[in-house]
């Protein structure tokens, strides 16, 4: 079984799923409507109360997770923790509370995971589809054919900012509602032509807000009962007639969720008008099912991140043979260093992209490459993972002062050493001749020490290796990590 925890802007949610017969069967769910986005102040700082509420929520989720034997757990955080300026302060507390790493995913990655969930639930491989997911802080729009995504964007508009900006006191007037829809349309207008060019056979709404609106329309026979533009405007008219969120008392939605629905309705009308969507179908699938599906793929050795690295290599003209060779050497040396908390995959991926910066300039290629790796859209990777790989790429050559703080993590230091030595052996054309090389990184009295042992004949066959090793000695000694190369 696998578990997915979604730290959304409106609610924290948990799904535990078990794959069987090609489907993911949900065996346990939990929801905590903590309204995290409402805890952001005017400076995008989460209040102390909001952070404590988030920690308490994950402590409760951990108790549920502990009831199951799970192969993998993934905790993903979305828009509010993307924009909160003090998110780095909160994340360690959340990780201690739930007992797993918390990954702040990009809006585009959120969209991809949402679509993975939708595609898992709809078994029509040739269908061209548009998926819209309106969350608490952002809206993701995806155009795809079957399992293949053609266009994914995340827009910085969601139920909370709309409700807070236009209906904070609960009053609903024609002027406020129309202004909210206009605000929504403005967010989508630049991308509208791109989505219209994709076309679609069917359009789906995948968020809880979408399902709530669909329930209200259906259970109260509003308009034709479906999520058509006509029905949405009929719901709008009802809200305007009532004039206040507290006056809305219809089957299909809890009273406390009405303000969220009103904000979401303005976004939904705006995006449908701007993209020319006449009708949507609400679907009970999205981010959490996508996360579960992604965990299943990784368990079956079909990691989307491998494909993302290969695509990035093609985009920046990386020499795949050199990249593979460098990756192999780095991996071999890393194993010799006996890492404690293996970062093997990240080292290999970094080695595959270590020359991506050459597409920009020979001078400072490692700096260009580090920027590319950190900021490129790499499906499947989190911001934290890309920063780690960027650090490794930046540290592949030159002085180590620029990544000194990262070297305090001994396994990061081991990965940096492995990649730097792989690059050295490649430069010295000794990449096919490292069988006799021994490498150790020891910690004594809280001080790291690097010991390298090389056969004498290796330096005889590759005379430029000596100057490269001298440079390495200087670079490591400069940051207080003694480097000693012994010729056996």
PyMOL commands that set and color helices and strands:
alter all, ss='L'
color gray80, all
select helices_A, chain A and resi 36-39+48-65+79-83+87-98+107-121+159-166+174-198+208-219+229-242+245-247+255-275+287-299+304-315+320-336+344-352+356-359+365-375+383-394+401-408+410-427+456-461+465-478
alter helices_A, ss='H'
color red, helices_A
select strands_A, chain A and resi 2-7+12-20+23-32+72-77+102-104+128-134+139-145+148-155+202-205+227-228+279-282+438-444+447-454+482-487
alter strands_A, ss='S'
color yellow, strands_A
deselect
rebuild
show_as cartoon
